[in-house]
Amino acid sequence: MTPEAFVAALRAAVIEENVDTYRELLASTSPETATDAYWRRALAFYRVLDEDQRAVLLDIMRQVAIDTVSNVLGILDGVSGGAATREDFVLVSASDECRLNGSLQDLFLEVTQAG
């Protein structure tokens, strides 16, 4: 696996699939049928929004996910995270022993900005 393939897989699984899952759950789950208190509140909130506001909420959720993944990749790359996380991490693909980290954060931000 290459760094580019790893980043593409992260984007697909963590950003796109999760946002799609939340979009579907929010649109199809009734607050009355939710058993979790958090979901009841989230669903009730979502229901009072108009379509444009719902789209904005999902955009915010997507951006939060992008920022979070970017921060984790920055820590793995050794370029962010503060003194407490300044370690020399080596992320290697087991299948071909290719080093993945070093520029993952930059690659990830490039593909998420483009799509």
N, C-alpha and C positions, 0 to 999 in steps of 0.2 A: 504494500500500500504506500502510496506517495503522500506527502503532506497535503497536496491539492485534493486527492481523493478522500483523505481523512476529513478535511474541512468541508468538502461537499457532503459527505455523509452526516457530519454534525449538523450542518445547515438543514438538510432534509429531515432528519429525525428530531432534532431538538427545537428547531424554529418552525419550519413549515408544518410538519405533522402535528406538533403540539398546538399551534394556533388553530389549525383545522379542527382538532379535537375539541378545543375550548369553544370554537364557533358552533360546532354541532351540539355540544352539551348545553350551551347557553340557549340555543334556539329550540331545542327539542325536549328539555327537561322542565317539568312543572315545579314551581317552588313548593307546592303542596305535596308532591311525591318525594322530594329530596329528604333524606334521613339525616344528613349532616347539617348542623347549624350554620356552618360557614357557607355551604352551597345554598341553603334556603335564603340567606341574606344576599348572596351574590346574584342568585336568580331573580329575586324580588327587585333588586337594584337594576338589573339588566332589562327587566320587563317595563320599567318606567321610561327608558330611553327611547328616543325615536331612532329611525334607521341610520341617520347620519351620526348620531351620538354613539350608537352601537359600533359603527365602523371605526370611529375614533378610539373607542375603548379597546377594540381588538388591535388597532395599530399601536396603541400604548403597550399592550401586553406583548406584542411582537418585539417592540423596541427594548423593553425590559429584558426579554429573553436574549436578544442580541447583545446587549450590554453585559449581561451576566456571563454568557459564554465567552465573550471577548475578554472580560476580566480574568476568567479562569485560564484562558489560553495565554494571556500576558504573564501570568504567574508561571505557567509551564515553560514559557519561552525565556523566563528570567528577566523580563523587562518591566514588570510592575508587581505590586503587592506589598511594598514596604519592606522594611528590614526584617520583620518577623517571618517573611516567606522567601527571603533571598536564599534559595538553594539552587544547586546545579541539578536540574531534572533532566533526564534523558528518556524521552518517549520513543520507543522503538517498535516497529511493526514486527510481530513474531514470525510472520510468514516469509518475509524476505530480509529481515534484519535492517530495514531502512530506518534511519533516524527521522522522526517526524517533527519534533519541536525545534524551535529556533526562530521561525517566522510564521507560526500558526496564527497569531493574532492578526498580523497584517493580511495574510491570505484570507482569513475569515471575514475581516471587515471589507475586503475587496469584493468578495462574492456576495455579501449581504447588501452592500451598497448598489451593486449591479442588478440585483434581483429583488 
